[in-house]
Amino acid sequence: MKDYMVRATAADGRIRAFAAYTKNTVETARTAHNTSPVVTAALGRLLTAGLMMGSMMKGEKDLLTLKINGDGPVKTLLVTADSRGNVKGYPGEPCVLLPANSVGKLDVAGAVGAGTLTVIKDMGMKEPYSGTCELATGEIAEDITYYFASSEQTPASVGLGVLMTRENTVNVAGGFIIQVMPDISEETVEALEQSLSQVKSVTALLEQGMTPEDLLDMILGGLNLEILDMMPVRFECGCSRERVSKALALLGKDEIDSIVEGGEPIEVKCHFCNTAYVFEPDEVAKIKGGM
């Protein structure tokens, strides 16, 4: 199955919903950063959330950033997504090895630890919107749910999951976000809560072959679910040699002079995709000449 996301409404527009299948997106991130299974799960959950939250923005140039700072061994997770289904991200520490948690699953909460989740929305205004909240559990889905309630005053239910194979590649990945509007009735909320209580594991449902549409139908099928659109999603960095050279130019003349005089090539890696760009001293000198 190719990676994609669906957007929908239910209960005559009083519920809006998003669901995504992101196996290949998460596997691309795992390969790029050579992440251990628990870091793959943590980063994959945040990538999936970023894709769905990015699609909530309107403008083509709008950007969403999710940043988790925790006191666990992974330290940091950072994800950036746009409104067109593109996402990228990286962990502070790619290789974390922890025993399974109390229910025998990857200990994402242990890897993340206690800390904060910051959401930044750059919508072309003078200053981007930024909201920060404490991590609720470190399990990512619960933390996103708490962010919606505390920072945006929007009740939501978030389900995210990444299941690994025995070879430590990504088997399935995906998730959903269900948001309720202020004028929703108590009867509809009760029906929604009843449906959500049946969803025990996102990855188990995806492994059974359920699609994003199936996930939403399971949760909202009895509430006049209407699929609005579908879009492909992907891990897309967008870095280039030209962009990296512009970043080098920001080092300043003294530091560039030091690199040129050293006579050795330098390697610059992109944080988001780990692509390495090598610049010979004469290339660095040309960068200096353009300053």
Backbone bond lengths (Angstrom), bond angles and torsions (degrees), N, CA, C in turn:
res aa  C-N    CA-C-N  psi(-1)  N-CA   C-N-CA  omega(-1)  CA-C   N-CA-C  phi
1 M - - - 1.451 - - 1.538 109.83 -
2 K 1.305 117.00 133.58 1.456 120.95 175.81 1.527 109.77 -75.67
3 D 1.319 115.51 154.42 1.461 120.07 178.41 1.527 110.47 -73.23
4 Y 1.325 115.88 133.40 1.460 119.29 175.69 1.522 109.85 -160.91
5 M 1.316 114.75 168.86 1.459 122.31 -178.82 1.521 109.16 -133.03
6 V 1.319 115.80 145.96 1.462 120.51 174.79 1.525 108.58 -119.95
7 R 1.329 114.74 146.57 1.466 121.45 174.89 1.521 107.75 -118.39
8 A 1.327 116.03 141.59 1.459 119.38 -173.41 1.519 111.16 -151.01
9 T 1.320 115.00 168.24 1.459 121.79 170.45 1.521 108.61 -129.88
10 A 1.318 115.66 165.54 1.469 121.22 175.88 1.516 107.92 -153.76
11 A 1.300 114.85 171.09 1.470 121.66 179.47 1.524 111.22 51.95
12 D 1.334 115.43 47.13 1.474 122.04 177.79 1.529 112.32 55.74
13 G 1.327 115.23 42.40 1.453 120.38 176.21 1.517 115.06 85.84
14 R 1.311 118.15 -0.60 1.459 120.66 -179.16 1.534 112.55 -84.40
15 I 1.322 115.54 -6.73 1.461 121.91 173.42 1.525 107.75 -129.52
16 R 1.314 117.20 133.54 1.461 119.03 170.46 1.516 108.11 -119.47
17 A 1.331 114.60 145.03 1.457 119.32 -169.41 1.527 111.51 -140.12
18 F 1.318 114.35 150.23 1.459 122.63 178.99 1.526 107.80 -138.58
19 A 1.311 116.53 141.73 1.460 120.27 175.27 1.519 108.31 -147.05
20 A 1.335 115.78 145.38 1.465 119.46 -174.44 1.520 111.01 -143.38
21 Y 1.323 114.45 148.63 1.460 123.28 170.41 1.524 106.21 -112.32
22 T 1.351 117.48 122.09 1.465 119.85 -168.28 1.528 113.60 -133.25
23 K 1.311 118.15 26.65 1.469 120.70 -177.53 1.528 112.07 -53.63
24 N 1.320 117.56 -51.14 1.460 120.72 -174.59 1.526 111.90 -70.66
25 T 1.328 116.38 -34.04 1.462 121.00 176.15 1.521 110.88 -60.94
26 V 1.322 115.93 -46.78 1.458 121.02 -178.40 1.527 110.72 -70.50
27 E 1.326 117.15 -37.84 1.468 120.23 177.95 1.525 111.08 -65.01
28 T 1.332 117.36 -36.83 1.465 120.36 175.76 1.522 110.67 -61.80
29 A 1.333 116.58 -42.50 1.471 120.41 177.71 1.525 110.70 -65.39
30 R 1.331 116.82 -41.38 1.476 120.25 179.71 1.526 110.45 -60.98
31 T 1.328 116.56 -44.29 1.459 120.70 -179.31 1.525 111.09 -65.94
32 A 1.334 116.77 -43.07 1.461 121.10 -177.46 1.521 111.88 -62.84
33 H 1.335 116.42 -40.06 1.463 119.99 -174.42 1.528 113.57 -104.69
34 N 1.341 116.73 -1.92 1.469 121.50 -179.64 1.523 110.58 51.31
35 T 1.318 115.90 50.77 1.456 121.43 -175.55 1.527 112.26 -79.32
36 S 1.317 115.34 148.07 1.457 121.36 172.50 1.532 108.53 -72.50
37 P 1.342 118.16 163.91 1.472 119.91 -176.26 1.525 115.33 -53.90
38 V 1.338 118.20 -44.56 1.466 118.76 -176.67 1.531 110.81 -69.66
39 V 1.327 117.97 -33.18 1.466 120.24 177.19 1.527 109.68 -72.94
40 T 1.327 117.20 -37.70 1.468 120.14 175.26 1.521 110.49 -58.07
41 A 1.332 116.22 -43.15 1.467 120.39 -179.85 1.520 111.19 -64.71
42 A 1.324 117.00 -44.66 1.462 120.67 -179.28 1.521 111.23 -65.18
43 L 1.332 116.77 -50.67 1.460 120.30 -179.69 1.521 110.69 -64.94
44 G 1.332 117.30 -40.00 1.468 120.54 -179.57 1.513 112.62 -62.41
45 R 1.318 116.82 -39.36 1.471 119.85 177.21 1.528 110.45 -63.63
46 L 1.345 116.10 -43.14 1.460 118.48 -178.43 1.529 111.02 -70.17
47 L 1.330 118.18 -35.77 1.467 121.01 175.44 1.529 110.76 -60.72
48 T 1.326 116.19 -44.03 1.463 120.76 -179.67 1.524 111.22 -64.24
49 A 1.334 116.41 -43.64 1.470 120.10 176.63 1.517 110.42 -62.48
50 G 1.334 117.13 -41.85 1.458 120.88 179.93 1.513 112.69 -60.26
51 L 1.329 116.47 -41.47 1.469 120.07 178.43 1.525 111.34 -60.07
52 M 1.318 116.56 -46.92 1.463 119.41 -177.82 1.520 111.51 -69.36
53 M 1.322 117.46 -40.97 1.469 120.18 179.33 1.520 111.42 -70.36
54 G 1.330 117.15 -33.63 1.463 120.22 176.07 1.513 111.75 -62.97
55 S 1.331 116.34 -36.55 1.466 120.25 -179.23 1.517 112.76 -70.12
56 M 1.332 117.23 -12.08 1.465 120.77 177.07 1.524 111.89 -76.32
57 M 1.329 117.43 -16.27 1.459 120.85 -179.30 1.521 110.07 -83.52
58 K 1.325 116.30 157.73 1.464 121.01 -170.75 1.525 113.80 -95.17
59 G 1.328 117.49 -46.57 1.453 121.11 -171.45 1.515 113.88 -76.88
60 E 1.325 116.89 147.92 1.463 121.70 -179.55 1.528 111.84 -65.20
61 K 1.335 117.36 -26.73 1.465 120.49 -178.53 1.531 112.67 -99.29
62 D 1.331 116.71 2.23 1.454 119.74 178.99 1.527 110.42 -66.25
63 L 1.321 116.13 142.36 1.462 121.45 179.89 1.522 110.67 -129.69
64 L 1.309 114.88 140.24 1.459 121.92 177.20 1.524 108.62 -116.16
65 T 1.325 117.04 134.43 1.460 121.61 175.93 1.519 109.13 -123.50
66 L 1.321 116.59 131.23 1.454 123.36 174.16 1.524 107.62 -114.62
67 K 1.319 117.09 125.85 1.461 120.60 -179.86 1.516 110.38 -131.22
68 I 1.306 115.29 124.76 1.457 121.66 175.75 1.520 108.68 -109.31
69 N 1.305 116.27 125.07 1.465 122.89 172.27 1.517 107.59 -114.17
70 G 1.326 116.99 113.73 1.453 120.51 -178.60 1.518 111.95 -126.33
71 D 1.327 115.67 166.11 1.458 119.41 177.90 1.522 112.38 -94.25
72 G 1.346 116.47 9.12 1.458 120.86 175.36 1.519 111.15 -81.36
73 P 1.318 117.78 174.47 1.468 121.47 -175.15 1.520 115.53 -64.87
74 V 1.339 119.19 -21.94 1.463 119.49 177.56 1.530 111.34 -74.46
75 K 1.330 117.23 -21.53 1.468 125.93 174.79 1.525 113.77 69.05
76 T 1.335 117.38 -63.81 1.470 120.90 -174.38 1.519 109.90 -140.54
77 L 1.329 115.18 145.76 1.470 122.50 167.66 1.512 106.45 -129.99
78 L 1.324 117.22 130.17 1.461 120.32 179.19 1.522 109.82 -132.34
79 V 1.316 115.74 129.56 1.471 122.98 -178.35 1.521 109.40 -132.80
80 T 1.325 116.23 136.88 1.462 122.16 174.94 1.524 108.97 -125.48
81 A 1.338 116.66 132.55 1.463 121.75 -179.31 1.516 110.10 -135.36
82 D 1.333 116.15 153.29 1.459 120.10 174.01 1.523 109.35 -109.43
83 S 1.317 116.95 -171.65 1.467 120.94 -177.06 1.519 112.02 -90.09
84 R 1.349 117.41 3.99 1.461 121.29 -173.86 1.527 113.22 -112.40
85 G 1.336 116.97 14.44 1.459 119.44 176.67 1.511 115.32 90.28
86 N 1.336 117.47 14.30 1.462 121.39 177.27 1.519 109.84 -103.22
87 V 1.337 116.61 138.98 1.456 120.65 -179.45 1.521 109.30 -145.91
88 K 1.308 116.17 152.92 1.462 122.04 174.70 1.517 107.69 -149.61
89 G 1.323 116.96 159.68 1.447 118.40 179.89 1.510 112.24 -176.65
90 Y 1.327 115.50 168.17 1.459 119.67 179.23 1.529 110.52 -154.62
91 P 1.339 116.55 156.47 1.461 121.15 176.38 1.514 110.83 -98.01
92 G 1.329 116.40 156.14 1.451 119.84 175.04 1.515 111.23 -67.68
93 E 1.326 116.27 -41.28 1.464 122.27 178.28 1.532 108.23 -128.91
94 P 1.345 117.96 110.58 1.465 119.90 -173.56 1.518 115.48 -74.54
95 C 1.341 117.70 -23.55 1.466 120.06 -175.58 1.518 110.34 -117.51
96 V 1.321 115.53 99.44 1.464 122.26 176.57 1.522 107.17 -123.62
97 L 1.316 116.51 128.58 1.458 121.59 179.92 1.523 108.98 -116.65
98 L 1.324 115.73 118.32 1.461 121.60 -179.46 1.520 109.42 -133.94
99 P 1.336 118.34 149.98 1.468 119.62 172.80 1.522 110.38 -66.94
100 A 1.316 116.29 161.45 1.465 121.00 178.93 1.523 110.18 -61.92
101 N 1.327 115.70 155.96 1.467 119.57 179.00 1.525 110.67 -77.30
102 S 1.323 116.47 -171.72 1.469 121.05 -172.95 1.520 113.98 -65.24
103 V 1.338 117.09 -19.38 1.472 119.96 178.46 1.528 111.36 -106.47
104 G 1.328 115.74 15.18 1.448 120.34 173.79 1.514 115.83 79.73
105 K 1.335 116.94 18.78 1.465 120.37 -179.15 1.524 110.94 -114.06
106 L 1.338 115.61 169.38 1.455 120.42 179.05 1.524 110.27 -56.43
107 D 1.314 116.98 130.81 1.464 121.79 -173.42 1.531 110.65 -86.75
108 V 1.330 115.98 73.41 1.460 121.22 179.58 1.523 110.80 -62.97
109 A 1.323 116.71 -42.39 1.469 120.06 179.98 1.523 110.85 -61.31
110 G 1.317 117.91 -38.17 1.451 121.42 178.16 1.519 112.21 -68.16
111 A 1.328 116.47 -35.40 1.463 120.61 178.98 1.529 111.20 -70.83
112 V 1.325 116.81 -37.24 1.468 121.66 -177.71 1.529 111.41 -81.87
113 G 1.322 116.89 -46.42 1.458 121.03 -178.91 1.517 112.67 78.37
114 A 1.318 115.73 -163.51 1.464 122.01 177.31 1.517 109.23 -89.46
115 G 1.342 116.08 149.26 1.459 119.00 -179.10 1.511 111.75 167.36
116 T 1.308 116.37 -143.50 1.465 120.96 -175.58 1.519 112.02 -133.27
117 L 1.324 114.73 153.98 1.462 123.62 170.83 1.520 107.13 -114.76
118 T 1.330 116.27 126.20 1.463 121.41 176.69 1.519 108.99 -116.47
119 V 1.322 115.70 131.66 1.467 122.43 177.37 1.523 108.13 -115.31
120 I 1.335 116.16 123.17 1.465 121.70 179.98 1.524 108.60 -118.70
121 K 1.328 116.25 126.86 1.460 121.63 178.26 1.523 108.61 -116.31
122 D 1.328 115.67 113.50 1.456 121.83 178.02 1.523 108.14 -100.69
123 M 1.315 115.48 104.61 1.467 121.09 -175.70 1.524 112.06 -114.50
124 G 1.332 116.39 27.17 1.458 120.95 175.89 1.514 114.61 80.96
125 M 1.318 117.09 8.67 1.464 120.65 177.50 1.532 108.89 -83.11
126 K 1.321 117.01 175.75 1.459 120.49 179.39 1.523 111.26 -60.80
127 E 1.326 115.82 -41.12 1.454 120.86 178.75 1.522 109.10 -127.45
128 P 1.327 117.87 133.62 1.468 119.31 176.87 1.520 111.16 -69.64
129 Y 1.334 116.27 152.34 1.463 120.80 174.59 1.519 108.69 -76.15
130 S 1.331 116.58 137.23 1.458 120.58 178.90 1.519 110.00 -137.62
131 G 1.322 115.42 130.92 1.461 120.50 176.70 1.521 109.69 -132.53
132 T 1.332 116.65 138.80 1.463 121.52 -178.25 1.518 109.78 -129.89
133 C 1.331 115.91 139.25 1.451 120.50 175.32 1.528 109.27 -140.64
134 E 1.310 114.88 160.79 1.467 119.58 175.68 1.529 108.90 -69.43
135 L 1.321 116.34 148.80 1.460 120.11 174.01 1.523 108.95 -68.51
136 A 1.324 115.87 132.23 1.462 119.75 -179.86 1.517 111.42 -75.65
137 T 1.342 115.94 -46.50 1.467 119.75 -177.56 1.526 113.26 -138.85
138 G 1.330 117.73 -18.21 1.456 120.83 -172.71 1.512 113.29 84.29
139 E 1.336 117.14 2.02 1.467 121.18 -179.54 1.532 112.33 -87.56
140 I 1.292 118.73 1.96 1.464 128.51 176.88 1.529 112.34 78.76
141 A 1.326 118.83 -60.02 1.467 120.38 -177.79 1.524 111.26 -60.37
142 E 1.331 116.22 -46.77 1.465 120.06 178.79 1.523 111.31 -65.25
143 D 1.336 116.19 -32.96 1.465 120.12 179.51 1.529 111.46 -69.43
144 I 1.333 116.88 -39.24 1.466 120.43 176.36 1.529 109.80 -66.29
145 T 1.329 116.43 -41.31 1.463 120.98 177.35 1.529 110.65 -58.04
146 Y 1.329 116.29 -45.94 1.464 121.05 -179.75 1.527 110.85 -65.53
147 Y 1.339 117.27 -37.44 1.468 120.18 177.67 1.532 110.25 -60.18
148 F 1.333 117.24 -48.01 1.468 119.86 -179.54 1.526 110.80 -57.40
149 A 1.327 116.79 -42.19 1.465 120.27 -177.25 1.524 112.26 -71.63
150 S 1.332 117.59 -42.04 1.459 120.75 -172.88 1.520 113.70 -86.16
151 S 1.344 117.73 -35.30 1.463 120.56 -174.98 1.523 113.86 -101.14
152 E 1.333 117.45 -29.33 1.466 119.97 -178.77 1.518 112.75 -115.10
153 Q 1.331 115.82 -0.58 1.473 121.63 179.56 1.532 111.66 50.89
154 T 1.327 114.84 40.33 1.462 121.48 178.92 1.521 109.19 -121.29
155 P 1.325 118.61 108.80 1.465 119.71 177.11 1.528 109.85 -61.17
156 A 1.326 116.29 133.98 1.458 120.36 -176.91 1.518 109.67 -148.83
157 S 1.317 115.20 158.73 1.455 122.13 170.85 1.524 106.80 -124.74
158 V 1.324 116.54 128.92 1.455 121.56 -176.19 1.520 109.32 -123.70
159 G 1.316 116.06 130.51 1.457 121.66 174.82 1.517 109.36 -124.62
160 L 1.322 117.68 127.47 1.459 122.20 -178.45 1.519 109.10 -138.05
161 G 1.337 116.08 145.81 1.452 117.54 178.96 1.514 113.42 -159.70
162 V 1.338 114.79 148.22 1.470 122.73 173.58 1.523 106.81 -136.48
163 L 1.321 116.11 124.49 1.460 121.36 178.87 1.525 108.76 -114.57
164 M 1.340 115.74 128.49 1.456 121.09 -178.04 1.532 111.17 -96.04
165 T 1.336 116.02 157.33 1.462 121.79 172.52 1.527 109.06 -88.25
166 R 1.319 116.97 174.72 1.462 120.79 176.79 1.523 111.08 -66.17
167 E 1.332 116.51 -22.61 1.468 120.99 178.28 1.529 111.12 -87.13
168 N 1.333 116.47 5.40 1.469 123.09 179.25 1.518 113.34 65.98
169 T 1.327 117.23 26.60 1.458 121.58 166.43 1.524 107.44 -97.14
170 V 1.324 116.76 171.83 1.462 120.07 -177.30 1.525 110.31 -83.20
171 N 1.316 116.13 124.05 1.463 121.65 178.17 1.530 110.21 -84.09
172 V 1.328 116.84 -58.27 1.469 122.67 174.22 1.518 108.23 -143.76
173 A 1.324 115.90 156.23 1.464 121.70 175.35 1.520 108.62 -156.02
174 G 1.310 115.84 149.22 1.463 119.25 178.62 1.518 110.91 167.21
175 G 1.329 115.02 -167.21 1.450 118.73 179.35 1.508 112.97 171.56
176 F 1.325 115.04 -175.34 1.466 120.99 179.37 1.514 109.77 -147.58
177 I 1.314 115.42 156.73 1.465 123.39 170.41 1.521 107.09 -132.40
178 I 1.316 116.44 124.65 1.465 122.78 176.46 1.524 107.78 -116.32
179 Q 1.331 117.44 123.75 1.463 121.93 179.41 1.525 109.76 -120.41
180 V 1.338 115.90 141.96 1.463 119.92 178.54 1.514 109.51 -111.72
181 M 1.319 115.68 142.95 1.459 122.56 -179.28 1.545 110.50 -86.60
182 P 1.320 117.60 160.68 1.477 120.85 -173.97 1.523 114.60 -59.92
183 D 1.344 118.22 -31.40 1.462 119.50 -173.79 1.521 113.43 -92.26
184 I 1.322 117.63 18.55 1.459 120.45 -179.42 1.529 110.06 -72.89
185 S 1.323 116.83 146.05 1.463 120.87 -178.02 1.529 110.96 -82.52
186 E 1.325 115.17 156.11 1.464 120.02 178.66 1.524 110.75 -62.81
187 E 1.324 116.69 -35.54 1.458 120.99 179.73 1.529 110.87 -62.25
188 T 1.348 116.21 -41.48 1.464 120.27 179.37 1.524 110.54 -68.59
189 V 1.319 117.00 -39.79 1.470 120.95 178.08 1.529 110.17 -61.47
190 E 1.305 116.92 -42.19 1.465 120.77 179.04 1.524 111.03 -62.97
191 A 1.334 116.39 -41.26 1.465 120.24 178.73 1.528 110.65 -65.20
192 L 1.335 115.99 -39.52 1.461 120.87 178.77 1.524 110.61 -65.44
193 E 1.320 116.93 -45.20 1.456 120.67 179.64 1.520 111.40 -61.64
194 Q 1.319 116.63 -36.87 1.457 120.75 178.02 1.530 110.53 -64.29
195 S 1.323 116.20 -42.62 1.472 120.15 179.11 1.526 111.21 -66.34
196 L 1.328 116.36 -42.67 1.463 120.19 -179.12 1.520 111.82 -64.84
197 S 1.308 116.99 -30.00 1.464 120.09 -179.98 1.522 112.01 -65.86
198 Q 1.337 116.83 -18.00 1.465 121.26 179.34 1.525 112.17 -83.10
199 V 1.346 116.69 -12.95 1.469 120.61 -178.03 1.527 108.35 -91.10
200 K 1.311 116.50 98.00 1.457 120.98 -178.20 1.523 112.59 -88.20
201 S 1.343 116.86 -35.06 1.464 120.45 -176.38 1.517 109.97 -151.40
202 V 1.323 116.68 117.85 1.468 120.78 177.35 1.519 110.64 -61.80
203 T 1.334 116.82 -44.23 1.461 119.33 -176.61 1.535 111.99 -66.50
204 A 1.334 116.70 -34.64 1.469 119.00 178.18 1.524 110.40 -63.49
205 L 1.330 116.57 -40.43 1.458 120.50 179.37 1.528 111.31 -68.10
206 L 1.329 116.53 -41.32 1.466 119.70 178.42 1.520 111.22 -66.55
207 E 1.330 116.35 -37.54 1.463 120.04 179.47 1.527 110.91 -65.59
208 Q 1.325 116.21 -28.36 1.472 120.49 176.66 1.523 112.03 -75.01
209 G 1.334 116.61 -6.52 1.460 120.54 178.51 1.509 115.19 102.08
210 M 1.323 117.44 7.65 1.460 119.77 179.05 1.521 110.47 -69.26
211 T 1.303 116.01 142.02 1.459 123.50 178.12 1.526 109.50 -95.63
212 P 1.330 118.28 169.29 1.468 119.23 173.71 1.527 112.51 -54.36
213 E 1.340 116.62 -39.84 1.471 119.46 177.82 1.524 110.46 -62.68
214 D 1.341 116.79 -39.84 1.466 120.49 179.30 1.527 110.73 -63.46
215 L 1.333 116.40 -40.89 1.466 119.99 178.89 1.527 110.60 -59.26
216 L 1.333 115.70 -47.65 1.464 119.05 -178.82 1.524 111.66 -68.16
217 D 1.327 116.76 -34.74 1.461 119.72 178.38 1.528 110.60 -66.32
218 M 1.323 115.98 -36.77 1.460 120.09 178.23 1.519 111.11 -63.77
219 I 1.328 116.17 -38.16 1.466 120.86 -176.61 1.529 112.18 -86.53
220 L 1.332 116.90 -38.60 1.466 121.11 -169.42 1.522 113.68 -121.44
221 G 1.312 116.86 7.03 1.464 119.82 -177.03 1.510 114.55 -58.30
222 G 1.334 116.90 -29.43 1.458 120.40 179.62 1.513 113.89 -90.97
223 L 1.339 116.27 7.41 1.470 120.43 -176.72 1.529 111.34 -123.12
224 N 1.316 115.94 37.76 1.472 122.22 177.35 1.527 111.87 57.17
225 L 1.325 116.17 53.35 1.466 122.05 179.03 1.524 110.63 -62.41
226 E 1.327 115.74 134.61 1.464 121.28 176.08 1.526 109.02 -132.29
227 I 1.332 116.90 114.06 1.458 121.64 176.90 1.525 108.37 -75.76
228 L 1.323 115.75 122.76 1.463 120.21 -176.98 1.521 112.49 -88.19
229 D 1.326 116.58 -48.27 1.460 119.12 -179.88 1.518 110.50 -160.91
230 M 1.322 114.57 173.32 1.451 123.06 -178.14 1.523 107.30 -138.02
231 M 1.344 117.42 140.06 1.455 119.59 177.76 1.521 110.72 -141.31
232 P 1.318 118.06 142.83 1.462 119.95 174.79 1.520 109.75 -69.09
233 V 1.324 116.67 149.72 1.460 121.22 177.41 1.522 108.67 -129.13
234 R 1.337 115.61 155.96 1.461 119.03 -174.92 1.525 110.75 -162.05
235 F 1.337 115.32 159.19 1.458 121.66 169.33 1.518 106.41 -84.11
236 E 1.313 117.10 114.96 1.471 122.64 -175.09 1.512 108.36 -136.89
237 C 1.339 116.66 117.13 1.454 119.56 -176.64 1.528 112.52 -87.80
238 G 1.323 117.16 -54.72 1.464 119.26 -179.23 1.511 114.31 86.49
239 C 1.345 117.47 5.27 1.466 118.36 177.01 1.529 109.22 -72.93
240 S 1.316 116.52 160.69 1.460 122.04 179.75 1.519 109.09 -155.35
241 R 1.322 115.72 164.86 1.457 120.37 178.17 1.530 110.72 -61.64
242 E 1.328 115.30 -37.30 1.470 119.70 -179.98 1.522 110.78 -63.61
243 R 1.338 117.19 -43.73 1.458 120.10 -179.88 1.523 111.48 -65.30
244 V 1.340 116.24 -38.62 1.457 119.45 179.74 1.527 110.44 -67.14
245 S 1.331 117.13 -37.97 1.469 119.65 178.75 1.525 110.87 -64.69
246 K 1.336 116.50 -34.54 1.464 119.81 176.34 1.529 110.64 -66.41
247 A 1.327 115.29 -35.43 1.462 119.34 177.46 1.530 110.36 -67.69
248 L 1.325 116.06 -38.32 1.463 119.54 177.42 1.528 111.10 -61.63
249 A 1.317 115.87 -37.37 1.464 120.15 -179.25 1.520 111.71 -61.74
250 L 1.335 116.79 -23.35 1.457 120.67 -179.96 1.527 112.85 -76.98
251 L 1.348 116.44 -8.85 1.463 119.49 -179.68 1.520 112.33 -65.08
252 G 1.334 116.35 -28.14 1.463 119.18 -177.47 1.517 111.16 98.98
253 K 1.299 116.13 157.06 1.467 121.66 -172.43 1.518 112.70 -64.30
254 D 1.325 118.38 -41.30 1.465 120.84 -176.53 1.529 111.44 -61.50
255 E 1.326 116.80 -45.57 1.457 120.37 -178.47 1.525 110.55 -69.46
256 I 1.333 116.94 -38.34 1.461 119.97 177.20 1.531 110.03 -65.70
257 D 1.329 117.55 -41.08 1.473 120.63 176.28 1.519 110.66 -56.96
258 S 1.322 117.10 -41.44 1.459 121.56 -179.70 1.519 111.28 -63.01
259 I 1.345 116.36 -39.68 1.464 120.59 178.96 1.525 110.57 -66.18
260 V 1.331 116.92 -43.75 1.468 121.44 -178.48 1.530 109.99 -65.27
261 E 1.320 116.47 -44.15 1.462 120.11 -178.18 1.524 111.83 -68.39
262 G 1.330 117.29 -25.58 1.460 120.33 178.18 1.514 113.04 -67.43
263 G 1.328 116.87 -26.55 1.453 121.22 175.47 1.516 115.40 74.72
264 E 1.336 118.36 7.44 1.465 121.96 -178.98 1.530 110.20 -112.00
265 P 1.338 116.51 143.86 1.469 118.18 176.24 1.523 110.38 -65.29
266 I 1.312 116.69 152.39 1.456 120.67 176.23 1.524 109.29 -116.58
267 E 1.316 115.20 149.22 1.461 121.24 179.00 1.519 109.20 -114.65
268 V 1.307 115.75 129.58 1.465 121.47 177.95 1.523 107.89 -120.00
269 K 1.332 116.09 125.88 1.463 120.61 -179.89 1.521 110.86 -105.89
270 C 1.325 115.66 140.07 1.460 121.34 174.07 1.525 108.88 -74.68
271 H 1.319 117.56 128.45 1.462 121.13 179.40 1.524 111.71 -61.05
272 F 1.326 116.86 -37.17 1.460 120.31 -170.95 1.526 113.91 -77.07
273 C 1.343 117.68 -37.67 1.468 119.19 -175.77 1.519 113.59 -122.76
274 N 1.338 117.10 -2.96 1.461 123.30 177.51 1.531 113.47 67.68
275 T 1.322 118.36 12.73 1.459 120.43 174.96 1.524 109.40 -66.70
276 A 1.341 116.09 134.01 1.464 121.01 -178.13 1.529 109.86 -100.45
277 Y 1.308 116.11 133.73 1.464 123.09 176.53 1.530 108.01 -118.35
278 V 1.340 115.65 123.36 1.462 120.88 -178.45 1.529 108.98 -105.25
279 F 1.329 115.17 131.04 1.465 121.71 179.96 1.524 109.26 -120.00
280 E 1.342 115.86 123.96 1.459 120.75 175.33 1.533 109.47 -75.15
281 P 1.338 116.62 158.45 1.474 119.59 -178.96 1.529 113.76 -54.30
282 D 1.353 117.04 -37.59 1.469 118.61 -179.36 1.524 111.32 -68.49
283 E 1.355 116.62 -30.16 1.467 119.56 176.71 1.521 110.19 -70.33
284 V 1.345 115.68 -38.91 1.458 119.40 178.18 1.531 109.64 -65.09
285 A 1.349 116.15 -36.95 1.453 120.29 178.49 1.522 111.29 -62.56
286 K 1.350 116.21 -37.11 1.459 120.20 178.02 1.530 110.25 -66.21
287 I 1.326 115.88 -36.72 1.465 119.58 177.07 1.522 109.14 -62.10
288 K 1.342 115.18 -42.13 1.458 119.91 177.59 1.515 111.05 -61.37
289 G 1.352 115.92 -40.78 1.477 120.62 -178.15 1.500 112.47 -64.70
290 G 1.332 116.50 -25.71 1.462 119.72 -179.85 1.505 113.26 -85.68
291 M 1.336 117.15 -1.99 1.467 120.18 -176.84 1.526 111.10 -82.39
